[in-house]
């Protein structure tokens, strides 16, 4: 039987590309989303992938949402923690609300989603947990103390959890994308995009499908010896 994959933030941007790539690789995919009903409905119409609405910042909502997905499709065997937000501000102007919103979604969300599926993965002796971090969680970025802290925390979370899951057949890995040509990035002024691209040795933005292919590999049986790793996909902009 096809394995079940759940992708948070899975109906737009990088998440949509991940959902589609996993579907095309033979997984039964569920795409979580938080708020854009119109985009989510269009995504399902275009792809046939079912969508489920809840906030990953709410633990109880995650428990209930995952239960609904598993009732519909079966046990979640591949979890992709992709949902993320930005609330950028220079630190001296950053509010507690901006800090907490980003930490609650981008870092606590990884706990809130992984914790409810972890016992089932342990019982079945198989699981794949893949979290989407960021180049800015590796190198930091001015105006993003909240985002950089959360994305760096995702990497630490992964390294620790990988050690716990290894003997149970669960791999836990991170992908750290650089600047990807999503709607959000393409919406910035052209001069800003040009300045970003000038810092990328390969001379272009990444494509969502390129991150999705990384996810498909890490989710596969062939990647069973890879755990606790950070797969950096940034065109050479930051080399670790």
C-alpha positions, 0 to 999 in steps of 0.5 A, spaced: 500 500 500 502 507 498 505 510 504 501 516 507 505 523 507 502 529 510 505 536 508 504 542 513 503 549 509 502 544 503 497 547 498 502 553 496 509 555 494 514 550 496 509 546 500 505 545 494 511 543 490 512 538 495 505 535 496 505 534 488 512 531 488 510 526 493 503 524 490 507 523 483 512 519 487 506 514 489 504 517 496 497 518 499 498 525 500 494 530 505 496 537 505 495 542 511 493 549 510 492 555 515 488 560 512 487 561 505 481 557 503 480 559 496 488 557 494 487 551 498 480 549 494 484 551 487 489 546 489 485 540 491 481 542 484 488 542 480 491 536 483 486 532 487 490 532 493 485 533 499 487 539 504 485 539 511 485 546 515 488 547 522 494 552 525 500 548 526 501 553 532 495 550 536 497 543 539 490 540 540 488 542 533 494 538 530 492 532 534 485 533 531 487 534 524 492 528 524 486 524 527 482 526 521 487 525 516 489 518 519 481 516 519 481 518 511 488 516 509 491 511 514 497 512 519 502 518 517 508 515 515 512 521 512 511 528 515 513 534 512 514 540 517 513 545 512 509 551 514 512 557 516 511 565 517 515 571 517 514 577 521 520 581 519 522 587 523 529 590 526 530 587 533 529 594 537 522 594 533 520 587 534 514 586 538 513 580 543 507 578 538 512 578 532 516 574 536 511 569 539 507 568 532 514 566 528 516 561 534 509 558 535 509 557 528 516 555 525 519 552 531 513 550 536 509 547 530 514 542 528 513 539 535 506 540 535 506 536 528 511 531 530 509 529 537 502 526 535 505 521 530 511 519 533 508 514 537 505 511 531 512 511 527 515 507 533 510 502 533 510 501 526 518 501 526 518 506 520 517 513 519 520 519 516 520 526 519 523 532 514 523 539 516 524 545 512 528 550 515 532 556 511 539 558 510 537 564 515 537 559 520 544 557 518 547 564 517 542 568 521 539 575 517 538 582 520 531 583 521 529 576 522 531 574 529 525 571 530 525 567 524 532 565 524 532 563 531 526 558 529 529 555 523 536 554 527 531 551 532 528 546 527 535 544 526 537 542 533 530 539 534 532 534 528 539 533 530 536 531 537 530 527 535 534 523 530 538 520 535 531 517 539 528 515 532 534 511 529 533 504 533 525 505 531 526 505 524 525 513 524 529 518 520 529 525 522 532 530 517 532 538 515 532 541 508 535 548 508 533 552 502 536 558 500 532 563 496 526 560 492 522 563 486 516 563 490 510 568 490 513 571 496 520 572 493 517 574 486 513 579 489 519 583 492 521 589 487 526 587 481 532 591 484 531 587 491 531 580 487 537 582 483 541 584 489 539 577 492 541 573 485 547 577 485 549 573 492 548 566 489 554 563 486 549 559 481 546 566 478 539 564 479 533 563 484 532 556 486 525 553 484 520 550 489 520 543 485 528 543 487 526 543 494 521 538 493 525 533 490 530 533 496 524 531 500 522 525 495 529 523 496 529 523 504 522 520 504 524 514 500 527 507 503 533 509 499 535 514 504 534 510 510 541 511 512 541 518 512 538 521 519 540 527 523 542 531 517 541 538 514 541 538 506 543 545 504 540 547 497 541 554 496 545 555 490 552 555 494 550 562 497 552 559 504 556 553 505 557 549 511 
